[in-house]
C-alpha cells in the first residue's frame, strides 16, 4: 500500500507527499529529517488516502501539486 498525505505546516501552508510507510514518514517530518518541512514544525496530518500501487499514488500526488489539483484539494479534501 502507498499513501498520499497532506500536512498543515506551522505557517498554514499545505505540504503534499507520498510514502509506503505513513507512520514513519510523519515521524521523520516531525523530527526535522525532511529538508522541505523542518523549519515549519509542528506539523499536523490533515488528510491521507491509500493506493494499491506506487504509480497511482505518485500520479495523484503530482496532480495535487498542480493548480487544478490544489483547487480540488482546497474544495474537497481540507
N, C-alpha and C positions, 0 to 999 in steps of 0.2 A: 504494500500500500504506500501511496505517496500523498503528501498533504500540501495544499496551498493555504497560506495563512496571512492574516493581516494583523499588524501590530500598531497600536497607537503609541507614538513617541511622546516624550515629555514636552516637546514643542508643538504638540497637537497635530503633527503630520502623520500620515499613514505609510507604513513600510509593508511591502508585499514580498513574500518569499515562498519557497517550496523546499520540501525535505522529505526523506523517507522516515525520519525519526523526530517527530514534532516535540516531544518532551525534552529530548537532549538539545535540540536546536533552540528552543525558547530559553533553556538554561544558559546556553552559550551566549545568546543575546544579553540576558540579564547579568551575566558575569563580565561583560565587556570584551569578549573574544571576537566580536564581529566589528570590523572597522566602520561599517556604514551606520551602526546604531550605538556604538559605545559611548558617544558623547550626548546621547539623548535618553538616558535611563532616568527613572524607571520606565519600563515598557509594560504594555498591557496587551495580551492576546485578546482581540475583539471578534475574530471570526476565523474559522478554518473549514476546509472541505477535503474529503478523502477521494482519491482516484485510484483505480486499479493498476495503472501503469504510469511510468515516469514521463513518457512523452505527452500524455494527456494533461498531466499536472503542469509540465513546463509550458505547454501551449496556453493553458488557462492563465498561468502566472504572467506570461508575456502579454496576453490580451488585457489583463487588469492593469498593466503598466502603460497602455495606450490611452489616448484621450477619451475615446468612447468607452473603454474599459473602466476608467476612473469615474466617468459619469454613471455607468452601470453600478459600480461599487457603491458610490455615494447614494444612489437611489434605492438599491435593493439589499445591500449587504451590511451597511453600517447605519 
